[in-house]
Amino acid sequence: MLTFHTILADCEAGNGEAWRAFLSDYTSLLIQMASVSVGNREEAASAWRQLLPELCAEDFKGLRALEHQSERLLLAGLRSLLLDRALAGIVRASETAPCAKLTDETVRTLIQDLPILHQELLFLKMAGYSDRTLERMYRVSPAVARKAWERLRGQWPINLEGETDQCPSPEAWLQFDRDIRHAQTEFCPDVRLFIRIQDGQVSWTEKEPAEKHVSECLHCLEAWTALQEISYWKVAAPRSSTEAVENLLSLLPVGLKSRQSKSFFRRVFG
């Protein structure tokens, strides 16, 4: 039986079957998640195709550098790499018309004094999530944060009525997101604590100070909401087709076995 840890270990050994499982499990999830901030699925899929050979280069150095303790930590690392790869492509395509920069100060002002749930919803709304998806992700009506969203008028090109998960300004958002992901301080809690809180595995004495910090730190708010996204898309994202997985697998320097189907008699009699 293939488990998360055995798949990773075998991927690092160049095992084609392990990479087939890796791609089958994570391709659609990561592309679906990234496509919201990137603005469209094609850009996100292209970034994923470019990222995969980088993970395999130099004896799978890129994959080995990612966190292996848990699946969500691995996916958080892959998400960051994928968003950075997508941003690089967007910047190259728009070199002649640089976008306006979204600043930390602007976002801090927008979320200031809001309850943490409203901050999360506002943050993900800016990232491009629709009301419908936010309601499914949080199991609460985003209408609770409607007053908070009014703060965005004139500050961010938000479509409050839209039903499509699509960031209105991908380059500005991805640059901002990249900057705050790299703004961790010595006071930021370990992201493993955020996972335990979201799983209901900590006491109030641990939860309250951590959530207070998240409400005051953009780096940690980004990490916190990323975990919410990962948990949601692990369930909501459709599985990748066999053809899509095989096409991606052909890009990688891994050992493969033939996938030709056997006839009934060959399966029975060998």
Buried (B, 14 or more C-beta within 10 A) or exposed (E): EEEBEEBBEBBBEBBBBBBBBBBBBBBBBBBBBBBBBBBEBEBBBBBBBBBBEEBBEEEBEBBEEBBBEBBBBBBBBBBBBBBBBBBBBBBEEEEEEEBEEBEEEEBEEBBEEBEBBBBBBBBBBBBBBBBEBBBEBBEEEBEEBEEBBEBBEEEBEBEEEBEEBBBBBBBBBBBBBBBBBEBEEEEBBEBEBBBBBBEEEBEEEBBEEBBEBBBBBBBBBBBBBBBBBBBBBBEBBEEBEEEBBBEBBEEBEBEBEEEEEEEEEEEEEE
